[in-house]
Each structure stands twice: as structure tokens, then as C-alpha cells.
Amino acid sequence: MPRPAKNETWSTIKNALKGWDAARLTELVHDLYQAGPENRRFLHARLVGAQAEIEKYRQLVEDALYPNPCGNKPVRIGEARRIVQHFRQATGDQAATLDLMLTFVEAGTRQAADLGYGNDSYFRSLENMLGDAVAILSTLPMNERDHICRRMKGIATLATSIGWGYGDTVNEIVDSILEDDPACRDDAQQV
């Protein structure tokens, strides 16, 4: 990716905005809102809130990872990853981001199990997203972890039928969470 020109930096923009009044800033945000759907989603997620917008993001992730098998859209795992990162940046909401990350892994795993789709880079992307989700899990309060652990266990169960070492890797990750995280240990005993 080419480096931005010297005048294409955040500090250049920040300096240009100095002294703008509220009306002019509002007009700029409006223009950004009108510029495209990604900007609109970002502004809604940032200003309306994660819980109000997560369903839209969840649907985008699912459509990218498990498009209609009878349609002509390809699997777009890179786009799905960007959508998750976009949501995380827009909201800063760790619990909602973790939810979206698990949606990513669930949809990708379901697609692979149902249709036999996947290759090494596809499964590596799913594994990486699951690893990112695990890193967030420990930051959540204990009372918010039990349903996450159940979802992870469901992913592991579904992944068991998938080759490429994916099922084994997912089961290792989830087993370590079930052993190490107190909320997940309790969940494991209840299941």
C-alpha cells in the first residue's frame, strides 16, 4: 500500500479543522454521512450505540462469510474481517465486538461444515478471529462470559466435522478456555 503524501495525514486534517464552528463541523459530518454506506454505519454505531447497530453488522458479516449458496456472490472473508474491525473502532464496545467476532467464526464454520468450503488461509482467518475473541473474553465481567462460553462450545462441536486441522485447533482453543476461565468452567459443568 502506498504511503500517504506528506499533506495526507491526520495532523493536516486536525489543523484544518481548528477554529471550525459547530455548524460547519455538523455540515462536514453530514457530507461524510452522505458519502457512503460504510460512513453511515460507522456514524450510527459511534453515535447511536453498539446495541442499536449490531444486528446490521452481524448480517453483513454473515452475508460475507456465508453468502447464498445458490447465488453468485463469493465468500468475502477479508470484507467480513474489515466489518468487525470497523465496528470495534466505531463503538469501542468490547462485549459487542466479541459477539460480532463469534458471529464471524460461527458463520465461517457453518459455511465450511455445510458446503465443504475452505482452504488453509480461510481456516487460519477463522482461527485468528477466534483467538482475538478469546483475548477479549478475559476482559469481560464474569457474569457476561457464560453465554460466550456456550457459543464457543457450539463452534467447537460444529468444527469437529471439518478437516484441515481446523476442528482440532478450535477444540484445543475452546478446551483451554473451558479449563482456564472460571465462568467457562462453571458453564462446562452445567452442560
Order of alpha helices (4+ residues) and beta strands (2+ residues): alpha-alpha-alpha-alpha-alpha-alpha-alpha-alpha-alpha-alpha
